[in-house]
Amino acid sequence: MATVFDVAQYILERLGQTTAIKLEKLVYYAQAWHLVWEDTPLFASRIEAWANGSVCH
């Protein structure tokens, strides 16, 4: 199983520099879509809803 850092690194390699908020959202969407398609989590870290968007712990 990948870690949240592996997913973030993959996104940054493909996308290049981005803001922290955008990266958090993209990691959230990667987790969500992986759950939809594979019925298993992409990474084990917990995602929380904060005022400015999702945050991984």
Contacts in CASP RR format, 6 or more apart in sequence:
PFRMAT RR
TARGET T0000
AUTHOR 0000-0000-0000
METHOD contacts of the structure
MODEL  1
MATVFDVAQYILERLGQTTAIKLEKLVYYAQAWHLVWEDTPLFASRIEAW
ANGSVCH
1 41 0 8 1.000
1 42 0 8 1.000
1 43 0 8 1.000
1 44 0 8 1.000
2 42 0 8 1.000
2 43 0 8 1.000
3 43 0 8 1.000
3 44 0 8 1.000
3 45 0 8 1.000
4 27 0 8 1.000
4 43 0 8 1.000
4 45 0 8 1.000
4 56 0 8 1.000
6 43 0 8 1.000
7 27 0 8 1.000
7 30 0 8 1.000
7 31 0 8 1.000
7 42 0 8 1.000
7 43 0 8 1.000
8 23 0 8 1.000
8 27 0 8 1.000
11 18 0 8 1.000
11 23 0 8 1.000
11 26 0 8 1.000
11 27 0 8 1.000
11 30 0 8 1.000
12 18 0 8 1.000
12 23 0 8 1.000
15 26 0 8 1.000
18 26 0 8 1.000
21 52 0 8 1.000
21 53 0 8 1.000
24 53 0 8 1.000
24 54 0 8 1.000
24 55 0 8 1.000
24 56 0 8 1.000
25 53 0 8 1.000
25 54 0 8 1.000
27 54 0 8 1.000
27 56 0 8 1.000
28 47 0 8 1.000
28 54 0 8 1.000
28 56 0 8 1.000
30 42 0 8 1.000
31 41 0 8 1.000
31 42 0 8 1.000
31 43 0 8 1.000
31 47 0 8 1.000
34 40 0 8 1.000
34 41 0 8 1.000
34 42 0 8 1.000
35 41 0 8 1.000
35 42 0 8 1.000
45 56 0 8 1.000
45 57 0 8 1.000
46 56 0 8 1.000
46 57 0 8 1.000
47 54 0 8 1.000
47 55 0 8 1.000
47 56 0 8 1.000
47 57 0 8 1.000
48 54 0 8 1.000
48 55 0 8 1.000
48 56 0 8 1.000
48 57 0 8 1.000
END
